[in-house]
Amino acid sequence: MLKIVNVSKTFNPNTVNEKKALSDLNLHVNEGDFITIIGGNGAGKSTLMNMVAGVYPIDCGHIYLDNVEISLLKEYQRASYIGRVFQDPMLGTAADMEIQENLAMANRRGKSRGLRWGISAKEKTEFREVLKRLGLGLEDRMTTKVGLLSGGQRQALTLLMATMIKPKILLLDEHTAALDPRTARKVLQLTKEIVEQDKLTALMVTHNMQDAIDIGNRLIMMHEGRIIYDVSNEEKKNLTVADLLVKFEEASGDKFTNDRMMLG
């Protein structure tokens, strides 16, 4: 479904602030893969997401999505194929618009836009049903402005919006990191249910090593812009956090020093 071939990215080249974010990175993602991504600060996790989404141009290499090269496409040109949920709950929704208006925008992603912007009775019925899926009571608050929702409610809504029109790939960039632990658990459980029920292909960056082990069918570890460990299926399920720390030290020749991930 997604193939990344020899992709590199350097920010601020030939300056004192030069930072090599990705270095000759290769990754093949199969249809239906749910891959968790871990790594220390500056490992290139978010840069990888941004390269797939088209936020920044790659320096070299190729990116293929469903056998179509998208390396040179702008972010807006990829938007109809890619669903994304960010770390900040405020980024995925329009605060001044109603819940149903946000859903209508998501539902019309990639479709031709006519002159009629009103939400039909049929759409309202459909929106109520998809909101019930969240179990947050939002189906009875469809005319509420999204800015009045809690961070967890907004993130759950963003997740729903990102997957209403089934994306070829779903990008989850530490999407529970800004939430309190209880709310994060709820959003994470919703994520698992939606990905599994809709048979989505997904990449999820997380700072929680145990979540990386427990969720999905495959785990990759990044360090200094490269993938240094790639494990899947039963081997992944049998891992422990201690195993991951040992694997990191073996592959990188360095100690894992990200306190946030250790405490997570």
N, C-alpha and C positions, 0 to 999 in steps of 0.2 A: 504493500500500500504506500509506503514511504521509503525512498532510497536516497541517502545522503552519501555522496562520493567525493572524497578528498577535499572537503570544504574547510577553508581557513578564513579567519577574520581577525584583523588587527585594528584597534582603535588608536587614533592620534599617531599614525606612523611617522617616523623620523623626527619625533619631538621627545622632550624629557618625560612626557606623559604616555609614551607608547605602551600599549598593553595588548599582548597577543592573547585573544580570547578563545579562539578555536584554532587548532593546529592539525591540518590534514586529517580531519575527522571523517570517519566512515560509520554509517549505521543503516542497517536494513530492517525495516519494520514490516512484519507480516500483517495481513488483514485480520482483525480481531485481537491483535496484541494489546494488552494493557500493561504498559511499561512504566515502572517507577524509576526516577532518576535521583541519585544522591551524589554528594560531593562537597568539599569544603568551600569556603568563600573564594570567589574568583575562579572556580573550576570551569566555568563556561556553561552552566546549566541554563540560565535565563537567556544567554546569548544564543544557545542552540534553539530555544523556543522562538526567539525573535528572527532568526535566520529562516526557520520554517514558515513563519507567518509573513515574512517579507518586510519587517520593520526596518531592517538595515540591508543594504546590498552585500552579498558575499564578495570576498576578494578573489577567490578562485574556487573551482570545483563545480559540482552539479547537484541539484535537488530535483528529485522526481516524485510526483504524487500521482498514484494510480497510473503509472507508466507514462505520464505526461511531464515533460520538463517544465518546472516553474521557476527556475533559477533567476530569470530576468523579469518576472512579473512583479508589479508593484503590490503593496499590501492590500489595497482595495480590490485588486484583480483576483486575489486569492481568497477574499473574505467569504465568498459563497461556498467554498469548499472546506473551510477551516472554522471550527468552533474554538473559542478561547475564553478561559476564566482566569482573571488576574488575582494577585495577592490582595490588592486593595478592593474591598467590596464596592467602593464608590465608582470604579472605572467601568463596570459592565452594564450599567443601567443609566437611564436619563431621569435624574431626581425630580425634575419639575413636571414629568409626565405621569399619567396614571399607570397602574399595574397593567391593565388591559391594553393601553397604548404601547407600552414597552413590548408586550407580547406580540402585538400586531406588527411592530417593526421587525421583530425577530422572525415572525411567520412569513414575512414578505421578502426576506433576504434572498437575493439572487433572482428574484422575479421581476418582470417588467412592471414599471410603476405607471399607473393610469392617473386620471384626474380625481378619482374618487378616493378619499382618504378615510372615510367613515368606517367604523367597525360594524360589520354585519351581525345580525342575530345569530347566524350560524357560527361565526367566529367566537362570539361571546360564550356560546354553549361549549365549543371546543376548548376555549381557554379555561373555563370552570373545571372541566374534566382533567386537564393537564395540571392545573394548580392543586387539585385534590391529591395528586401524586406526591406532593411535598409534605402533606400532613401538617401544615402550618396554619390552616384556616384562611389562607389568602384568597380562596375561591369566593369567600363572602365579602371581600374587600377590594374587588377589582377596580373600583373607581378611586381608591386611595392613591395619593401621590407617593411615588416610590421613595422620595426623600424622607418620608415619615416612618419608614420601616427600619428595623434594627439591622445591624451589619450582617448578622446571620441570615435574616430573611432576604436581604438584598443579594447575598451571595448564592443562596438557594435559587432565587429567581434568575440570577445571571446564568447559573448552571442549566436551568430549564431553557432559557432563551438560546443558549449556545448549542442546544441539542434538539430544539423543536424541529428544525429542518436538518435531518441526519447529516452531519458533516462527514467528509471523507476521513478526517482526523480531528480529534479533540485534544487541545493543549491546555493543561492545568498547571499553572505556574505558582506553586505554593499557595493554592487557593484557600487553604484553611489557616494559614499562618497568622493572620491578623484577627482571628476569632478567639473567644474564650474557649477553654478546653471542652466544655459541654456542647457548645454550639458547633465547634469544629468536628466533634464526633458525629453529630447529626448530619452535617453537610457531607462529611466523608462517607457516611453510610448511604446517603442519597446518591452520591457519585458512583459508588459500587453498583447500586441497584440499576441506575440509568444505563451505565456502560454495559452491564451484563444483559439487561432486558432488551436493550436496543442493539446489542451486538456491535458496539462501537469500537473503533481503533483509537487508543488514547495514549498520550505521554503525560506523566504526572511528576513534576518536580516536588520533592518533599524534603523537609529538614528533619523529619522523624524517621529514624532508621527502622524502628519496629513496624511502622506503617508501610515502609518500603518493602519489608519482607512479607507482611501479611496481605498486602493488596496487589492484585494483578497477577499475571503469569510470568513476568520477566522483570529483571532488575538490572540497571546499568549504573556503574560508578564512574564519575568523571574526575579528572585531575589535570590541571594546567592545560585545559582545552582539548583533552583527549579522553577517549573511553578506555579505562584501564581494567574494567571487569564487567563481564556480561554473563548473567546466569538466568536460567529459566526453569519452569515446571517444578518437578519434585526436588531437584537440587536447591532451588530457591526456597521452597517451603521448609526445608530442613535447616536453613541458615539461622544463626543467632546474631545479635548485635556484635558480640565478641568476635564471631567469625568474620563479619564485615570489617572490623577494625584490623584484624590480622591480614585480610586480603588487601586492604588499602596499603598497609605497611610493606607487604610483599611486592605489590605492583608499583608503588611510587617510591619506595626506599625512604619514606618519611613517616613521621608520626601524624596521626589525625588530630588536628588542633582546633576544630570548630566546636567551641563549647556549646553553642546553641543546639547543634545536632546531638552532641553527647547527652545534654540534659533532656532534650526532646525524647 
